[in-house]
Amino acid sequence: MVKEDKEDKIMETFLNEYAHVFNNPILNKFIQDENNYDLLKQSILYPTAVNKEKVNKAFKNYYKHIQKEAYINKLIKFFSIDYDKKMRKIQDRYPVVLDNDIHDQEGTTMKDLIESTPQNIAEQSYGYEIRNHIEDEKLHNALTLLSYKQLAILDKLYLKNMTMKEIAESVNTTPQNISKQHKSILKKLKKTIQTKEEG
């Protein structure tokens, strides 16, 4: 008991002395893990080369994991950016000219003379599935593992710009349920990508 108190006192002194270092969010979170804290503690109380190497290795693995997680989170969070860029590119390539007046018919536009069902230009170019709009290979492969129902939610949300409420009404459920499924889908994508990266 006395030994443990003494060791705790040494660690407390160490952490206080280097508080400015451990205020760093990454280091702070690292030592919040019980195993990592024990490794650090051993390297401070018994500063052998082996103990120092253990804590250094643990931190390197932790930091590598953080970098991957940050990349995956960013990838998933902004994967609709590819779609937006494509939309802008398509709209720039095919500017809307149907609203211009026809020269010999004042006030009449080309659009007035055309009867057609409106179609999303991006859908026309890339198809109706979200997978066809994603350029990142890792994310594209992860999307192929989703169920038809899960892909349908992403298609409606990101391609058709439907709200959670509209999607819920289209499948006779609640917006809360769609939101929950959406979060579950993103979590599954993240896990799939992360597993492949680590493998």
C-alpha angles and dihedrals in degrees: 000000000000090000092052091049090051092049091048089050091052091050092047091052091047094050092046092049091051097034090125088060097045091048084079105107094226095050091041092054091044094060092043086074107090095221093049091047091052091051091050090047092052091049090052098043095038106023098191122150090249094053092046091050091051094055092043091051091047091051093047091052091046093049091047089052091049091052092050092046092050090050093049093046091050091046094052096039094052102030089115089065089081088058093049092049091050091049092053091046092051093046090050091048094046106033117194108255099157092093092063117106118255106243098231095040112056113212093012119110131199088247090061090059096049123080111195143129110262112250130192108247092217091052089049091053102036105020134247098290126090090223091067091057096053119092099180106098096210093052093043091054091047091052091057088064094059121100123251089254093052093048090049090058091052091045092053094042100045105022102035094031091227120166123239088254093052092048091048091052091049092058099032099248139105128280088237090058092049090048090051091049091048091054090047091052093051090047090052092049091050092050093047094051092044092050092051091048092052092044 
